[in-house]
Amino acid sequence: MGYLGYKPADKPLTSADITDGIITSAKITDATIVNGDIANSTISLAKLSATGTPSAATFLRGDNAWGEAGAAAGQVIQVVTATDSTERSTTSTSYVTGSNTLSVSITPSSTSNKILILLNTCGAGTATGDERPIYTIYRGATDLASSSAGFTRITSGSWGTVGISLLDSPSTTSSTTYQVYMKVSNSAITGYLNYLGSKGSITVLEIKG
């Protein structure tokens, strides 16, 4: 532009010289803004196009979606197991601890996760007739069979496998104990666990809900 008198001194253009909103994105050449041009912490999560919900439990995946870290639903998160080879017995008609050793404690990582319980050992009962040893699994002080008949029983006068498997929903993230309990239907007989020193085992698996 023309001027009268002395030529004004050169003055660098600053941001204060540019009216807000006057420069549109159409005036910016594509691929000219680089990472160093963006101040730290200036782009918020709301400005991202990713699908899903950002939270403390999710991460931004390579497919531009927010997802949970760790196992998918139905996958095993952790496993705890215990064994016992000592023969145990009872004549109690009320449930008693079958074995303090056949006991496991697990701390679920989410209230929506489930616990798969697997018990396997050998049981036996003396005498004959309809009187039998009865076996169940307790979660803490709760009988998971919810029945006086337990989960399984052995024919009196014989021995056999005590096999129990069940999927429990403890709905907690606190340490939870699972343990085998046993009783007899009549105190005149004796019920056995880990009969003749056979090795028993109890295993619990946390399953992602």
Secondary structure, DSSP 4 states (H G I P E B T S, - for coil): ---SSSPPPP----GGGS-TT-S-GGGSPTT---GGGS-TT-S-GGG---BS---TTEEE-TTSBEEE-SPPTT-EEEEEEEEE-S-EEE--SS-EES-SSSEEEE--S-TT-EEEEEEEEEEEE-S-TT--EEEEEEETTEETT-STT-SEE--TT-EEEEEEEEEE----SS-EEEEEEEEESSTTS-EEESGGGPPEEEEEEEE--
